[in-house]
Amino acid sequence: MARIKEIQRNVTRPTSVAVMLVLFQGFQLLFPGKMSPQWQDWTLNVITVIGGTGLIEKTWRFRKEISEFFKKMFHKKQKQS
């Protein structure tokens, strides 16, 4: 069962990259010439890094822990005030 979950995690990376690239291409088709070539390159690099590292998948997988971290951080700040 653990092997299946590992395969599922590895599938989400290319899927998220594909979705981001399709959205980016759609933006370029809807608004041609609105982004300079430098911004287009930067956007493609960001999509590659986010997709390659699995940042979206990791954020989603650890969303509860991330939420708890920020809740604790803000509660500590309010108590100190």
Secondary structure, 3 states (H helix, E strand, C coil): CHHHHHHHHHHHHHHHHHHHHHHHHHHHHHCCCCCCHHHHHHHHHHHHHHHHHCHHHHHHHCHHHHHHHHHHHHHHHHHHC
